[in-house]
Amino acid sequence: RAAGIHNFLVGALDGRTLAALVEAQVPTFAMQGVHAGNQIWKDRSTRDLGRASAFHSMGREKINLIGTVITMGLDILLSDVD
C-alpha cells in the first residue's frame, strides 16, 4: 500500500495469520481453502512449515494456485514474505 499498489491479495497458510490479515484489513484468502481436498492443507499450522515434505508439497500447491489464477485471465506476481 505504501508503494501505491492496491491490486494485491495475500494468501494465509494458517488461521492465525488469516485472522491477523483480516483484522488489518489486508485483502486475503485462506490457502487452506484453495485445494481443500488435498491433505497438505488440512490442519496446517506454522509449525509444519519447517518439515521438508510439507514445504515441498506446499511449493507444488503454489504452482497449482498460479495455474488457477492464470486460467482466470489474471496476471500474477508471487512472492514469499520470507
N, C-alpha and C positions, 0 to 999 in steps of 0.2 A: 504494500500500500504506500509506503514512504517513497517508493520509486515511481509511483503513478500507475502501477499495474493493478487493474481491477477485475480482469477476467481470469481468475485462477480458482482452483479447487484443491483442497488438501484432503488426502486420504488418511484416515486414522486407523492404526493397526490394532488398537485396543479401546475398551470402553472408557478408561480414564482419560486418554488423550482426546477421544471424541468429545467427552463432556467438557473438557477444558477449552477446546476449539469452539464449540457451540457457545459456551459462556463468553468467550472473547469475540463472538460474532464473526468468526472466520468461516468462509464458505467451505464446508467439509462434508465428507461422507464416510461411512463405516466400511473399511476394506473387507471386514468380515462378511458383509452382505453381498459383495460383488459376485463371488463364486461360492455361495453358502453351502452347496453340496460337496465342496472339496474339503476334506478333513483338515487340511492345514489351517483353515480359517476358523475352525470350531474351537472355542475355549482358548483362543490365542491371548497371550499376555506378553508384556515386555520382557519377562524373564526368559521366554522361549527364544528370543532373538539371538542369543549367544550360541545356540546349538547349530552346528554346521548343517545338518539335514533340514532343519526348519528354515534356516537362512536361504539355502539353495532353493527350497520349494517356494518360498515367498518371491524369490527372484523370477522364477518361471511364471508365477501368477501375475507378477507385474507386467511381464511380456504379454500375457493374455489380456490384461487390462488395456494395455496400449493398443492391441489389435481391436478390441471392442470399441474404444474411443475413435480410432481412425475410421472404422466402418460407419460411424455416425457422421462422417464428413468433417470432423473437427481436427485441428492441429493440436499437437501435444508436445510439451516440454516437460520431461520427467526429471526430478531431482530428489535425492535423499537429503534430509536435513543434517545428516552426519557426514 
